[in-house]
Amino acid sequence: MRELVGLSQIALARRAGVSRMRLQLAEAGELELRPEENSALRKAVGDQAASLQRELSAQGLVPATV
C-alpha cells in the first residue's frame, strides 16, 4: 500500500513515528508491529492517499470525492 501512494519506507516511517528497521522487518513478515504502530502507519498511508486524491482531482485526472 505504501508504494501505491508513493511513500518510501523512510518517508512512511518518519510520518508514522516508527523506526525504518521495524517497518522493514514488518514488511518482510519477520516482525509483528504493536497495535499503536499499525494505527500510526494506517493513518500516515491514509493521509498520503487523501492528499494524492486531492492532487489528482485538482488536475482533473480523477473525479472529486465528497
N, C-alpha and C positions, 0 to 999 in steps of 0.2 A: 504494500500500500504506500509506503513512504516514497518509493521510486515513482509511482503513478502521479504523485503530487509534486515531484521534483525536489525531494529532500534527500540530502546525503545523510549518512549515519551521523556524521559530526554535527550537521545542522539540526537534525531531529533531536539528538542527544542534548544539545545545548538548549533548544527550545523547551524540552521536557524536563530538564534538570536531572537527567540520568547520565551516568558515565557512558562514554562511547564503547568502552570494553564490555560493559554489561549488556548494552544494546546489541553489540556484535555477537556475543555469546548466545543471547536470546534468539536472535535471528537464525543462528546456526543450530538451534534446538539443544544447546548444551547448558542452558540456564533458564530457570523459571523466574520471571520478574515478580516483584512484590505487587500486590493489588494497586497500591498508590502509584507505582511506576507505570503500570499498564494504563491507569487512568490519565496520567500526565502525557503519555505517548499518544493515546487516542485523542486527547484534546489538541495536542500540537499538530497531529495529522489533520484533524477536522478543521482546525483554524486555517491551515495552509490550503486545504481543499476549498474552503469557503472563499478564501482570498483569490484563488485561481479561478473559481467560478465567476466571481465578480469581474475579474480582469477580462476573461474571455467574453462575458456578456457585454461589457462596455465596448469591446471591439466588434460586437455583433457576430461572434463566432459560435455562440451557443445561446439558447433562449434564456431570458432572465428568469430567476426563480422568485417565488412570492415569499 
